[in-house]
């Protein structure tokens, strides 16, 4: 398959849609089964987005196991490869993924699978920036985190001692970028789906 950026890869972090273990903050208004279905639909939307225009290679980084039937089905439907997340916390898993990806590619983007505001243009902007002098790209989220990070060389220091899931993740990461004198490019602010209010916002945008 011919891609626009043959030396780049997009990595998607995704949990297996195990009922009661995904989108748990939605369960106050949805059943656990419905929350898992939301997770599946968002993951499929993300896979469609990143594979649509053949920008670059795509990897689905799975947890807890690549052997879940959902992941196997995704690999049959989309031009992706499956890899196993490894590490004790989110930061270590992200850092390990970058270290592995940047052995074979000159730059890599890492995204989750629950950000409906992320568009093709954002991915292209990030990839273009990483092919220039920028060594780090971030897409900030409205909740104080970020929904995309891109690197063109490993930087484990950007993932250390961060309280993941808090409203300080983006600011903390920016401080680490500055402390390590890295070139940095910011994308437009995004929003992801964590709460019932986020889901309602998403559904309102997709009403027929």
Backbone bond lengths (Angstrom), bond angles and torsions (degrees), N, CA, C in turn:
res aa  C-N    CA-C-N  psi(-1)  N-CA   C-N-CA  omega(-1)  CA-C   N-CA-C  phi
1 X - - - 1.462 - - 1.528 110.10 -
2 X 1.337 117.24 124.02 1.450 121.93 178.91 1.521 109.55 -81.77
3 X 1.326 116.50 128.51 1.460 121.31 -178.70 1.529 109.63 -122.75
4 X 1.317 116.28 160.50 1.470 121.96 -176.38 1.521 111.54 -70.72
5 X 1.345 116.32 -37.93 1.466 121.43 -179.44 1.536 108.85 -120.48
6 X 1.325 118.05 83.07 1.466 120.62 -174.46 1.528 114.27 -67.09
7 X 1.329 117.14 -17.32 1.464 119.71 -179.46 1.526 112.07 -102.57
8 X 1.344 116.63 20.08 1.469 121.41 -179.74 1.521 110.05 -126.67
9 X 1.328 115.17 159.90 1.463 121.00 178.02 1.530 109.20 -143.31
10 X 1.323 115.33 142.80 1.468 121.62 171.50 1.514 107.74 -105.62
11 X 1.323 115.86 125.02 1.459 122.34 179.06 1.527 108.56 -106.27
12 X 1.318 116.49 128.04 1.463 122.14 177.60 1.529 108.20 -109.68
13 X 1.312 116.84 122.06 1.464 121.31 174.20 1.525 108.53 -87.71
14 X 1.325 116.12 128.54 1.462 119.78 -176.13 1.523 110.71 -146.14
15 X 1.326 115.96 135.45 1.457 121.70 172.54 1.528 109.43 -87.65
16 X 1.311 116.43 148.14 1.458 119.91 171.48 1.528 108.47 -63.17
17 X 1.328 117.77 140.72 1.479 120.71 -177.03 1.522 112.32 -76.96
18 X 1.319 115.24 64.15 1.465 121.40 179.93 1.533 108.30 -83.41
19 X 1.314 116.47 123.36 1.463 121.59 -176.03 1.527 110.83 -57.94
20 X 1.324 115.16 128.10 1.456 121.17 -179.29 1.513 114.25 90.02
21 X 1.360 117.21 -3.56 1.459 120.39 -178.43 1.522 113.50 -120.87
22 X 1.335 117.57 -2.13 1.462 120.81 178.35 1.526 109.39 -128.60
23 X 1.335 114.21 146.35 1.465 121.58 179.83 1.534 111.43 48.94
24 X 1.321 115.17 45.52 1.469 119.86 -174.94 1.527 112.50 -67.71
25 X 1.329 117.97 -23.38 1.468 120.21 179.44 1.527 111.82 -73.57
26 X 1.330 116.41 -11.96 1.460 120.04 175.83 1.524 112.46 -86.30
27 X 1.335 116.31 -12.20 1.455 120.02 -171.92 1.532 112.32 -71.32
28 X 1.318 117.05 -11.12 1.468 118.88 174.18 1.531 111.21 -65.89
29 X 1.342 116.23 -25.63 1.470 119.86 -179.99 1.529 113.15 -121.06
30 X 1.323 117.39 -15.48 1.464 122.42 177.80 1.515 109.76 -117.86
31 X 1.321 116.65 162.26 1.458 119.26 169.54 1.533 108.09 -75.69
32 X 1.316 115.85 163.88 1.462 119.71 177.28 1.519 110.99 -60.63
33 X 1.323 116.54 -36.16 1.467 120.76 178.33 1.524 110.58 -65.34
34 X 1.325 116.64 -42.40 1.470 119.96 179.16 1.527 111.21 -66.10
35 X 1.321 116.82 -39.35 1.463 120.51 178.03 1.526 110.81 -62.48
36 X 1.326 116.74 -40.13 1.466 120.55 177.39 1.527 110.61 -64.74
37 X 1.318 116.68 -36.00 1.466 120.44 178.66 1.529 110.60 -67.36
38 X 1.325 117.39 -38.19 1.464 121.13 175.08 1.525 109.57 -60.44
39 X 1.315 116.51 -44.13 1.465 121.59 179.20 1.525 110.29 -58.70
40 X 1.320 117.10 -44.50 1.465 121.56 -179.79 1.525 110.41 -62.25
41 X 1.317 116.74 -46.18 1.466 120.31 -178.03 1.527 111.38 -64.19
42 X 1.323 117.29 -39.36 1.462 120.32 178.47 1.527 111.13 -67.78
43 X 1.320 117.01 -39.50 1.460 120.46 178.28 1.525 110.46 -63.71
44 X 1.323 116.63 -42.78 1.464 120.25 179.60 1.530 110.91 -66.26
45 X 1.325 116.92 -38.38 1.462 119.82 176.80 1.527 110.39 -61.75
46 X 1.333 117.01 -40.74 1.455 121.01 179.37 1.521 111.21 -65.10
47 X 1.313 117.13 -43.36 1.464 120.79 179.00 1.529 110.92 -63.11
48 X 1.316 116.81 -40.09 1.459 120.02 177.18 1.522 110.77 -62.60
49 X 1.336 116.54 -42.07 1.459 121.60 -178.87 1.527 111.39 -61.24
50 X 1.330 116.67 -50.20 1.463 119.42 -171.12 1.524 113.06 -78.17
51 X 1.321 117.61 -18.35 1.464 119.14 180.00 1.529 112.78 -101.35
52 X 1.311 117.90 -7.43 1.464 121.66 -171.25 1.522 112.99 -58.79
53 X 1.322 116.94 -51.55 1.470 121.14 -172.74 1.521 113.82 -105.29
54 X 1.315 116.78 14.10 1.467 121.54 175.47 1.537 111.30 51.91
55 X 1.336 115.75 52.56 1.460 120.30 178.65 1.520 111.50 -67.16
56 X 1.327 115.93 -46.40 1.455 120.71 -175.72 1.523 108.62 -166.48
57 X 1.310 116.10 -177.96 1.456 120.41 175.98 1.529 109.93 -63.20
58 X 1.337 116.10 151.04 1.461 122.01 -179.92 1.522 109.29 -129.15
59 X 1.318 115.09 131.78 1.463 121.83 177.29 1.524 109.27 -121.17
60 X 1.314 116.61 134.51 1.465 122.24 174.08 1.523 107.61 -102.30
61 X 1.322 115.41 111.10 1.467 121.62 -178.50 1.533 108.21 -92.93
62 X 1.319 115.19 115.45 1.455 122.18 -165.62 1.529 112.46 -104.75
63 X 1.321 115.14 150.97 1.455 122.66 170.46 1.526 108.46 -150.07
64 X 1.324 120.37 143.32 1.466 126.12 2.58 1.524 114.50 -81.88
65 X 1.336 118.67 -12.66 1.457 120.71 -177.38 1.518 109.82 -152.59
66 X 1.324 116.43 143.06 1.463 120.54 176.90 1.523 111.42 -71.92
67 X 1.323 117.29 -8.06 1.465 120.59 -175.50 1.529 114.17 -86.20
68 X 1.331 117.27 -1.04 1.462 118.70 177.61 1.529 109.51 -62.03
69 X 1.336 118.63 139.69 1.473 121.11 -178.26 1.521 114.04 -55.67
70 X 1.332 118.04 -32.24 1.465 119.98 179.18 1.518 110.70 -62.44
71 X 1.324 116.97 -44.65 1.457 120.35 180.00 1.529 111.16 -66.10
72 X 1.304 117.01 -40.44 1.459 120.80 178.39 1.525 110.54 -61.32
73 X 1.334 116.07 -40.85 1.464 120.48 178.75 1.531 110.78 -65.82
74 X 1.331 116.90 -39.28 1.466 120.38 178.41 1.526 110.97 -61.58
75 X 1.327 116.72 -41.04 1.458 120.78 -178.61 1.523 112.00 -66.89
76 X 1.328 116.25 -26.13 1.459 120.08 177.27 1.529 111.94 -81.19
77 X 1.323 116.35 -25.26 1.468 121.64 -174.66 1.516 112.80 -92.33
78 X 1.322 117.42 -34.53 1.458 121.94 -173.86 1.528 110.90 -120.88
79 X 1.336 117.98 154.34 1.470 121.53 178.09 1.525 111.25 -79.44
80 X 1.314 115.49 75.14 1.465 121.67 -176.10 1.521 109.43 -132.94
81 X 1.319 114.73 164.75 1.459 120.82 169.83 1.520 108.85 -116.58
82 X 1.317 116.54 148.92 1.463 122.83 -179.29 1.518 110.21 -99.90
83 X 1.326 116.42 133.43 1.449 121.90 175.61 1.518 109.08 -134.22
84 X 1.325 115.53 155.94 1.455 122.27 -176.63 1.520 110.73 -95.70
85 X 1.335 116.84 127.49 1.460 120.18 172.13 1.524 109.47 -67.43
86 X 1.335 116.45 139.26 1.464 121.54 176.99 1.518 109.39 -135.02
87 X 1.322 117.14 140.81 1.457 121.37 178.89 1.513 111.33 140.41
88 X 1.319 116.01 159.99 1.454 121.65 -175.04 1.522 113.04 -81.74
89 X 1.328 117.70 -26.82 1.458 120.55 177.28 1.518 108.78 -142.81
90 X 1.336 117.07 177.78 1.455 120.97 -175.79 1.520 111.57 -59.27
91 X 1.326 116.71 -43.23 1.455 119.83 -179.07 1.513 112.58 -60.15
92 X 1.324 116.90 -44.21 1.466 120.52 179.51 1.522 110.92 -67.13
93 X 1.329 116.61 -37.98 1.464 119.29 178.61 1.529 111.08 -65.33
94 X 1.320 116.86 -40.60 1.460 120.43 178.47 1.527 111.07 -66.40
95 X 1.310 116.58 -45.61 1.456 120.59 179.70 1.522 111.20 -61.39
96 X 1.335 116.46 -43.25 1.466 120.05 179.24 1.524 111.24 -62.59
97 X 1.328 116.77 -39.43 1.469 120.11 179.12 1.523 110.80 -62.97
98 X 1.321 117.02 -44.27 1.466 119.68 178.25 1.527 111.25 -62.99
99 X 1.316 116.82 -43.46 1.470 119.74 -179.52 1.524 110.94 -59.92
100 X 1.316 117.17 -39.66 1.459 120.93 178.99 1.522 111.45 -71.53
101 X 1.322 116.57 -45.15 1.465 120.09 -176.64 1.516 112.18 -65.40
102 X 1.328 117.26 -38.41 1.454 120.51 -174.63 1.524 113.28 -79.43
103 X 1.324 116.41 2.31 1.464 119.81 168.12 1.523 109.90 -72.80
104 X 1.327 115.81 -37.39 1.465 121.61 -174.53 1.523 114.40 -105.89
105 X 1.328 117.32 -15.14 1.458 121.21 -178.11 1.519 109.73 -128.58
106 X 1.336 116.11 154.29 1.463 119.63 -178.78 1.522 112.37 -85.96
107 X 1.331 117.54 -16.17 1.459 119.92 173.63 1.520 109.26 -153.95
108 X 1.337 115.85 157.23 1.461 121.34 -176.18 1.519 109.89 -146.79
109 X 1.335 115.02 142.23 1.457 122.03 171.05 1.520 108.10 -110.72
110 X 1.326 116.01 144.09 1.457 121.15 175.32 1.519 108.28 -125.22
111 X 1.336 115.63 127.49 1.459 121.27 178.62 1.523 108.85 -133.85
112 X 1.330 115.60 163.43 1.448 120.95 170.18 1.519 109.15 -90.87
113 X 1.318 116.11 -164.45 1.474 118.54 -177.91 1.522 111.38 -124.86
114 X 1.350 117.18 26.60 1.468 118.83 -177.94 1.522 112.76 -135.35
115 X 1.346 115.91 34.66 1.460 119.89 -179.26 1.524 109.73 -118.79
116 X 1.335 118.18 91.34 1.461 120.60 -176.27 1.517 114.38 -72.36
117 X 1.330 118.27 -12.36 1.464 119.79 -179.50 1.528 112.07 -84.50
118 X 1.330 117.50 -14.70 1.462 121.36 -178.96 1.526 109.56 -71.28
119 X 1.330 116.33 131.51 1.458 121.71 -174.92 1.530 111.24 -124.59
120 X 1.325 115.25 169.29 1.463 121.29 177.69 1.531 110.81 -54.43
121 X 1.327 116.84 -41.03 1.463 120.70 -177.95 1.523 111.52 -60.78
122 X 1.333 117.17 -36.12 1.467 120.70 179.08 1.526 110.44 -66.85
123 X 1.332 116.26 -42.68 1.461 120.28 179.10 1.528 110.67 -63.51
124 X 1.322 116.61 -43.13 1.463 120.58 179.56 1.523 110.94 -64.75
125 X 1.323 116.80 -41.38 1.463 120.06 179.07 1.527 110.44 -62.09
126 X 1.332 116.25 -41.94 1.463 120.25 179.88 1.522 111.18 -65.12
127 X 1.318 117.14 -45.10 1.464 120.28 -179.93 1.524 111.46 -64.84
128 X 1.326 116.46 -40.56 1.469 120.08 178.56 1.529 110.50 -61.81
129 X 1.343 116.22 -44.28 1.468 120.32 -179.30 1.523 111.40 -61.51
130 X 1.322 116.69 -41.70 1.463 119.99 -178.06 1.517 112.42 -70.15
131 X 1.329 117.70 -17.37 1.456 120.61 175.25 1.525 111.53 -87.84
132 X 1.322 116.16 -3.91 1.462 120.90 173.21 1.541 106.98 -97.18
133 X 1.310 117.58 -143.08 1.465 119.63 -177.39 1.522 112.69 -86.00
134 X 1.336 117.25 -16.71 1.464 119.07 -175.17 1.521 111.11 -61.53
135 X 1.314 116.51 133.96 1.458 120.63 178.29 1.515 111.70 -103.12
136 X 1.351 117.10 -6.79 1.457 120.15 179.47 1.520 109.84 -148.98
137 X 1.321 116.37 136.66 1.459 123.27 174.94 1.518 107.98 -126.67
138 X 1.329 116.68 136.59 1.459 121.59 177.56 1.519 110.19 -132.54
139 X 1.331 116.11 142.42 1.457 121.84 169.78 1.519 107.46 -113.05
140 X 1.336 117.83 105.59 1.466 120.36 -178.06 1.521 111.49 -68.22
141 X 1.325 115.44 151.63 1.461 121.71 176.87 1.526 109.56 -109.21
142 X 1.313 115.52 153.81 1.465 120.59 -178.68 1.525 112.13 -60.84
143 X 1.336 117.06 -26.87 1.469 120.07 -176.63 1.527 113.44 -86.42
144 X 1.332 117.47 6.64 1.464 120.63 177.37 1.514 114.04 96.63
145 X 1.305 117.64 -1.88 1.457 120.92 174.82 1.516 110.37 -98.81
146 X 1.329 116.34 -155.76 1.462 119.99 171.15 1.522 108.31 -141.35
147 X 1.343 115.66 153.91 1.459 120.18 -175.87 1.515 111.99 -109.25
148 X 1.324 117.04 -8.78 1.466 121.89 178.15 1.504 108.87 -148.85
149 X 1.319 115.96 138.19 1.453 121.23 168.87 1.513 107.59 -135.50
150 X 1.324 115.71 136.37 1.451 121.17 178.78 1.517 110.76 -127.53
151 X 1.317 116.47 142.68 1.459 122.55 -179.93 1.519 109.83 -138.06
152 X 1.343 116.18 151.64 1.450 119.23 170.62 1.526 112.60 -116.25
153 X 1.317 115.29 11.38 1.460 122.67 166.51 1.530 107.54 -160.96
154 X 1.327 117.90 153.23 1.472 119.33 -176.91 1.533 111.24 -63.73
155 X 1.314 114.82 140.15 1.463 120.89 175.22 1.529 108.57 -141.19
156 X 1.326 117.71 75.94 1.476 120.51 -179.82 1.518 113.28 -56.43
157 X 1.337 116.50 -25.99 1.463 120.04 -177.68 1.522 112.68 -64.97
158 X 1.326 118.15 -19.11 1.466 120.95 -179.33 1.528 112.58 -78.28
159 X 1.323 117.20 -5.56 1.463 120.88 -175.20 1.527 113.32 -119.75
160 X 1.334 115.85 10.87 1.458 120.24 -175.50 1.529 111.83 -94.88
161 X 1.322 115.71 140.85 1.472 123.17 170.63 1.529 113.28 55.95
162 X 1.319 116.15 37.77 1.458 121.34 177.65 1.528 109.26 -106.01
163 X 1.319 116.22 134.56 1.471 120.80 176.78 1.520 108.54 -84.23
164 X 1.320 115.49 90.20 1.455 121.45 -176.23 1.526 110.40 -63.95
165 X 1.330 115.33 142.51 1.454 120.22 179.46 1.513 113.86 88.49
166 X 1.339 117.44 3.22 1.461 120.87 178.30 1.526 109.97 -103.99
167 X 1.335 115.92 172.67 1.459 120.37 -179.76 1.525 112.83 -83.93
168 X 1.344 117.03 9.64 1.464 121.50 -179.77 1.520 113.20 -107.08
169 X 1.326 117.44 0.51 1.471 120.55 -173.13 1.531 111.67 -61.36
170 X 1.316 116.88 -47.97 1.469 119.54 -178.20 1.524 111.07 -64.48
171 X 1.326 117.72 -48.48 1.470 120.75 -178.96 1.524 111.11 -61.58
172 X 1.321 116.82 -42.02 1.465 120.86 179.38 1.525 109.86 -62.54
173 X 1.312 116.86 -43.32 1.461 120.46 -179.96 1.527 111.11 -64.75
174 X 1.315 116.91 -39.94 1.467 120.20 177.73 1.530 111.45 -62.51
175 X 1.326 116.41 -37.73 1.469 119.26 177.06 1.530 110.44 -64.03
176 X 1.327 116.43 -40.89 1.465 120.03 178.61 1.523 111.20 -65.45
177 X 1.319 116.96 -38.34 1.464 121.07 176.93 1.530 109.95 -60.58
178 X 1.338 116.22 -45.07 1.462 120.66 -179.23 1.521 111.19 -66.97
179 X 1.337 116.05 -43.08 1.471 119.77 -179.59 1.519 112.13 -60.91
180 X 1.324 116.30 -31.34 1.463 120.50 -177.99 1.533 112.82 -97.66
181 X 1.344 116.05 10.92 1.470 122.36 173.58 1.526 112.78 54.52
182 X 1.329 115.69 44.36 1.459 120.45 -179.00 1.527 110.50 -94.28
183 X 1.322 116.03 143.89 1.466 119.79 169.73 1.523 108.10 -67.55
184 X 1.333 115.61 145.05 1.467 118.97 -170.25 1.513 110.51 -143.85
185 X 1.324 115.72 137.56 1.465 121.76 176.34 1.520 108.24 -128.66
186 X 1.331 116.70 129.32 1.471 121.82 -179.74 1.523 110.13 -102.22
187 X 1.321 116.25 133.63 1.455 122.28 172.73 1.526 109.08 -89.20
188 X 1.319 116.14 175.44 1.458 120.71 176.02 1.531 110.66 -63.02
189 X 1.336 115.46 151.01 1.463 120.31 177.45 1.529 110.47 -66.06
190 X 1.332 115.57 141.61 1.463 122.52 -177.26 1.534 109.67 -122.11
191 X 1.327 114.96 179.21 1.467 119.77 172.86 1.519 108.43 -142.99
192 X 1.317 115.46 148.12 1.459 120.44 -179.45 1.530 109.91 -123.45
193 X 1.312 115.60 177.14 1.461 120.79 -174.28 1.522 109.95 -108.39
194 X 1.313 115.55 106.90 1.466 122.13 177.20 1.527 111.87 -122.05
195 X 1.332 116.42 -36.57 1.459 121.42 -170.73 1.531 110.44 -114.35
196 X 1.333 117.37 166.10 1.469 119.70 174.43 1.530 112.78 -57.25
197 X 1.327 116.90 -33.55 1.466 119.95 178.32 1.524 111.05 -66.09
198 X 1.339 116.10 -40.05 1.470 120.12 176.27 1.523 110.96 -61.61
199 X 1.325 115.91 -42.29 1.463 120.40 -179.28 1.527 110.78 -64.68
200 X 1.325 116.37 -41.27 1.460 120.15 178.17 1.532 110.54 -62.79
201 X 1.298 117.03 -39.12 1.465 121.57 176.86 1.528 111.00 -61.28
202 X 1.320 116.21 -44.03 1.453 121.48 178.85 1.529 110.85 -64.58
203 X 1.314 116.30 -45.22 1.469 120.16 -178.29 1.523 110.67 -64.79
204 X 1.330 117.70 -35.54 1.468 120.80 179.47 1.524 111.67 -64.72
205 X 1.320 116.50 -30.27 1.463 120.87 179.54 1.519 112.28 -76.67
206 X 1.335 116.55 -17.09 1.449 120.19 -173.83 1.526 112.58 -116.34
207 X 1.322 116.55 19.06 1.468 119.80 175.98 1.520 109.40 -72.40
208 X 1.298 116.33 136.84 1.473 120.38 178.05 1.533 110.43 -80.44
